[in-house]
Amino acid sequence: MKNRTVIGIICIILALVVTFLVAPLVNKLSDSHTEIIRIKNDIIQGHMISESDVEIVTVGTEGLPSTVITKKETAIGKFASCDIKANTDLLQSMLTDKSDSADDVFRTLDGKKQAISITISSFAGGLSGKLENGDIVSLIVFEKDTDEAIIPGGLTYVKVITTTTAEGFDKDEVTPNEDGTYELPTTLTLLVNPNQAKMLVGYENKGVIHADLVYRGDSEKAQKFLDAQDLYFEMLAEKEDDASSETEDDDEKNGNDIIQDANDIIWGTNHGGNNPTYSEGGEE
């Protein structure tokens, strides 16, 4: 009888502890909230996350993955490593610092920017197999008819999507042979606009194209080169709409001036004259 009394008292004490200590603690923990980053719109693999893509939401901490992103600064400027649906809580595994695989770039094509491949006609023409995804190159064209090498204004800054071997393997898929050597690429895939695509087809059929490495590194700085090239084509479009008396040579000269001005901004206004030179020859 005495033992039953002791057991009863212990049970009452445990019940009181659960009621007044454990239960409130559990409720407090379950009511804890934190701010996390959530995707607002559907985005595709390779897309750079911007301010407009994300929102801050408050959610309960219970069951929340430890890898969830809690600060906008962690996400903005990164790239989606997979397709992400709207209203998805953003996790670290969904982001990557680089978006340089061919598939990443292909998923972002919107018609204004397109992908085209040109033949690497020689070992030297493809920079001795050393081109990397994301490189910015100038394309030097040797025209057989004129026996002249030029850098067309419209091909001054072009982004390399990837290089591909004869077996169809892209740069990031190539594995070493048994002797440690690598199969060399035979084509160069570039990110271009429709005008550049037509130019490349024409030049490949009547001349030889060499890739000249201009920049490799930070994606933001690489984008400045591409912005400069876009500015060149914007200028040409404005000239076509402008009923002026300027000649085509004047148009080309002004286009090269814009490229040069943008290049000065990229490198600094006192770059010392070491900027790449540009062709005075016009596109066809």
C-alpha positions as CSV (number, residue, x, y, z in Angstrom):
1,M,0.0,0.0,0.0
2,K,2.9,2.3,0.9
3,N,4.5,1.6,-2.5
4,R,1.4,2.5,-4.3
5,T,1.2,5.8,-2.5
6,V,4.8,6.6,-3.4
7,I,4.2,5.6,-7.1
8,G,1.0,7.8,-7.1
9,I,2.9,10.8,-5.7
10,I,5.7,10.4,-8.3
11,C,3.1,10.2,-11.1
12,I,1.4,13.3,-9.9
13,I,4.7,15.1,-9.7
14,L,5.6,14.0,-13.3
15,A,2.2,15.1,-14.5
16,L,2.7,18.5,-13.0
17,V,6.2,18.8,-14.5
18,V,4.9,17.9,-18.0
19,T,1.9,20.2,-17.6
20,F,3.7,23.3,-16.3
21,L,7.3,22.9,-17.7
22,V,7.6,20.5,-20.6
23,A,4.4,21.4,-22.5
24,P,5.0,25.2,-22.4
25,L,8.5,24.6,-23.6
26,V,7.3,22.5,-26.5
27,N,4.6,25.0,-27.4
28,K,7.2,27.8,-27.3
29,L,9.5,25.9,-29.6
30,S,6.7,25.1,-32.0
31,D,5.7,28.8,-32.1
32,S,9.2,30.0,-33.0
33,H,9.4,31.7,-36.3
34,T,12.2,32.9,-38.7
35,E,12.5,34.7,-42.0
36,I,13.5,32.7,-45.0
37,I,13.9,33.4,-48.8
38,R,11.3,32.1,-51.1
39,I,11.2,32.1,-54.9
40,K,8.3,34.3,-56.3
41,N,8.3,33.1,-59.9
42,D,9.2,30.0,-61.9
43,I,12.8,30.2,-62.9
44,I,14.9,27.9,-65.1
45,Q,18.3,26.3,-64.6
46,G,21.1,28.8,-65.2
47,H,19.0,31.9,-64.5
48,M,20.8,34.5,-62.4
49,I,18.8,35.2,-59.2
50,S,17.7,38.9,-59.0
51,E,15.9,41.0,-56.4
52,S,12.6,40.5,-58.3
53,D,12.9,36.7,-58.1
54,V,12.8,36.4,-54.4
55,E,10.8,37.5,-51.3
56,I,11.2,37.3,-47.6
57,V,8.6,35.2,-45.7
58,T,8.2,34.3,-42.1
59,V,7.7,30.7,-41.3
60,G,7.8,28.3,-38.3
61,T,11.2,26.8,-37.5
62,E,9.8,23.4,-36.7
63,G,10.9,21.0,-39.5
64,L,12.7,23.7,-41.4
65,P,15.8,22.3,-43.3
66,S,19.1,23.6,-42.0
67,T,20.2,24.5,-45.6
68,V,17.3,27.0,-46.2
69,I,18.5,30.4,-47.3
70,T,17.7,33.1,-44.8
71,K,19.3,36.2,-46.4
72,K,18.7,37.8,-49.8
73,E,22.4,38.6,-50.1
74,T,23.2,34.9,-50.1
75,A,20.9,34.3,-53.2
76,I,21.1,37.4,-55.4
77,G,23.7,37.2,-58.1
78,K,23.9,33.4,-57.8
79,F,22.6,31.0,-60.5
80,A,19.8,28.4,-60.3
81,S,21.4,24.9,-60.4
82,C,18.0,23.4,-61.4
83,D,14.5,24.5,-62.4
84,I,12.7,26.1,-59.4
85,K,8.9,26.5,-59.2
86,A,7.3,29.6,-57.7
87,N,6.6,29.5,-53.9
88,T,9.6,27.2,-53.3
89,D,11.7,27.8,-50.2
90,L,15.2,28.4,-51.5
91,L,17.9,25.9,-50.4
92,Q,21.6,26.1,-50.7
93,S,21.6,23.1,-53.1
94,M,19.5,25.1,-55.6
95,L,22.2,27.7,-56.1
96,T,25.6,27.7,-57.8
97,D,28.3,30.4,-58.2
98,K,28.7,29.6,-61.9
99,S,26.4,28.9,-64.7
100,D,28.7,27.9,-67.5
101,S,27.6,24.5,-68.7
102,A,26.2,24.5,-72.2
103,D,22.8,23.2,-70.9
104,D,22.7,26.1,-68.4
105,V,23.1,28.6,-71.2
106,F,20.8,26.9,-73.6
107,R,18.0,27.1,-71.0
108,T,18.3,30.8,-70.9
109,L,18.0,31.5,-74.7
110,D,15.2,33.8,-75.5
111,G,15.4,34.5,-79.2
112,K,17.4,37.7,-78.7
113,K,20.4,35.6,-77.9
114,Q,21.1,32.4,-79.8
115,A,23.7,29.7,-79.9
116,I,25.7,28.8,-83.0
117,S,28.7,26.6,-83.6
118,I,31.6,27.3,-85.9
119,T,34.4,24.9,-87.0
120,I,37.7,25.1,-85.3
121,S,39.8,24.8,-88.5
122,S,43.2,24.3,-86.9
123,F,44.8,23.7,-83.5
124,A,45.8,27.3,-83.3
125,G,42.4,28.5,-84.4
126,G,40.8,27.2,-81.2
127,L,43.5,28.7,-78.9
128,S,45.3,25.4,-78.8
129,G,42.4,23.7,-77.0
130,K,42.6,26.1,-74.0
131,L,39.3,27.9,-74.3
132,E,36.9,27.5,-71.4
133,N,33.2,27.9,-71.0
134,G,32.3,31.5,-70.3
135,D,35.4,33.0,-71.9
136,I,35.1,36.3,-73.8
137,V,36.8,36.1,-77.2
138,S,37.3,38.3,-80.2
139,L,36.9,36.5,-83.5
140,I,39.7,37.3,-86.1
141,V,38.6,36.5,-89.6
142,F,41.2,35.9,-92.4
143,E,39.4,36.6,-95.7
144,K,40.9,34.5,-98.5
145,D,39.5,36.9,-101.2
146,T,41.3,39.9,-99.8
147,D,44.2,38.2,-98.1
148,E,43.4,40.3,-95.0
149,A,42.8,39.6,-91.3
150,I,40.2,41.7,-89.5
151,I,38.3,41.8,-86.2
152,P,34.7,42.7,-87.4
153,G,33.1,45.3,-85.1
154,G,30.2,42.9,-84.6
155,L,32.4,40.1,-83.4
156,T,34.7,42.0,-81.1
157,Y,33.3,40.5,-77.9
158,V,31.6,37.1,-78.0
159,K,30.9,34.6,-75.2
160,V,32.1,31.0,-75.5
161,I,29.3,28.7,-74.5
162,T,31.5,25.6,-74.9
163,T,33.9,23.7,-77.1
164,T,32.9,20.3,-78.4
165,T,35.0,17.3,-79.6
166,A,34.3,15.3,-82.7
167,E,32.6,12.7,-80.5
168,G,30.1,15.2,-79.3
169,F,31.6,15.8,-75.8
170,D,31.4,19.4,-74.4
171,K,34.3,21.0,-72.5
172,D,32.9,20.2,-69.1
173,E,32.2,16.5,-70.1
174,V,35.6,15.7,-71.6
175,T,37.6,13.0,-69.7
176,P,41.3,12.2,-70.1
177,N,42.4,9.3,-72.3
178,E,44.3,6.3,-70.9
179,D,47.6,8.1,-71.6
180,G,46.4,11.3,-69.9
181,T,45.8,13.3,-73.0
182,Y,42.5,14.9,-74.0
183,E,40.6,14.8,-77.2
184,L,40.8,18.2,-78.8
185,P,37.6,20.2,-79.7
186,T,36.5,20.6,-83.3
187,T,33.7,23.1,-82.9
188,L,33.2,26.3,-80.9
189,T,29.7,27.2,-79.7
190,L,29.1,30.9,-79.2
191,L,26.4,33.0,-77.6
192,V,25.3,35.5,-80.3
193,N,22.5,37.6,-81.7
194,P,20.9,36.9,-85.1
195,N,23.1,39.4,-86.9
196,Q,26.3,37.8,-85.5
197,A,25.0,34.4,-86.4
198,K,24.6,35.4,-90.1
199,M,28.1,37.0,-90.0
200,L,29.7,33.9,-88.7
201,V,28.1,31.7,-91.3
202,G,29.3,34.0,-94.0
203,Y,32.8,34.3,-92.7
204,E,33.2,30.6,-92.1
205,N,32.3,29.9,-95.7
206,K,34.7,32.4,-97.2
207,G,37.5,32.6,-94.8
208,V,39.2,31.2,-91.7
209,I,38.2,32.2,-88.1
210,H,40.6,32.4,-85.1
211,A,39.5,32.9,-81.5
212,D,41.4,35.5,-79.6
213,L,41.0,35.3,-75.8
214,V,40.0,38.7,-74.4
215,Y,38.8,38.0,-70.8
216,R,38.4,35.1,-68.4
217,G,37.3,35.5,-64.9
218,D,34.6,37.3,-62.9
219,S,31.1,37.0,-64.5
220,E,30.1,40.6,-63.8
221,K,33.2,41.9,-65.6
222,A,32.7,39.5,-68.4
223,Q,29.2,40.8,-68.8
224,K,30.6,44.3,-69.3
225,F,32.3,43.2,-72.5
226,L,29.0,41.7,-73.8
227,D,27.2,44.9,-72.9
228,A,29.7,46.8,-74.9
229,Q,29.0,44.6,-77.9
230,D,25.2,45.0,-77.5
231,L,25.8,48.8,-77.4
232,Y,27.5,48.5,-80.8
233,F,24.5,46.8,-82.4
234,E,22.1,49.3,-80.7
235,M,24.1,52.1,-82.4
236,L,23.8,50.4,-85.8
237,A,20.1,50.0,-85.4
238,E,19.7,53.7,-84.5
239,K,21.8,54.7,-87.6
240,E,19.5,52.6,-89.8
241,D,16.5,54.4,-88.4
242,D,18.1,57.8,-88.7
243,A,17.6,59.4,-92.2
244,S,21.0,61.0,-92.2
245,S,23.6,61.4,-94.9
246,E,26.3,59.5,-93.1
247,T,28.0,56.8,-95.2
248,E,28.3,53.1,-94.2
249,D,32.0,53.8,-93.5
250,D,31.0,56.5,-91.0
251,D,28.6,54.1,-89.4
252,E,31.2,51.5,-88.9
253,K,33.7,54.0,-87.6
254,N,31.2,55.3,-85.1
255,G,30.4,51.7,-84.1
256,N,34.1,51.1,-83.4
257,D,34.2,54.3,-81.4
258,I,31.4,53.0,-79.2
259,I,33.2,49.7,-78.7
260,Q,36.4,51.6,-77.8
261,D,34.6,53.9,-75.4
262,A,33.0,50.9,-73.6
263,N,36.3,49.2,-73.5
264,D,37.8,52.3,-71.8
265,I,35.1,52.0,-69.2
266,I,35.8,48.3,-68.7
267,W,39.6,48.8,-68.2
268,G,39.6,52.4,-66.8
269,T,39.9,55.6,-68.8
270,N,43.7,55.6,-68.6
271,H,44.3,52.1,-69.9
272,G,47.4,53.3,-71.6
273,G,46.4,52.4,-75.2
274,N,46.6,48.7,-74.5
275,N,43.1,48.0,-75.6
276,P,42.5,45.5,-78.4
277,T,42.4,47.1,-81.9
278,Y,39.3,46.9,-84.1
279,S,38.7,46.5,-87.7
280,E,37.6,49.4,-89.9
281,G,36.0,46.8,-92.2
282,G,32.2,46.6,-92.2
283,E,30.0,43.6,-91.7
284,E,28.2,42.1,-94.6
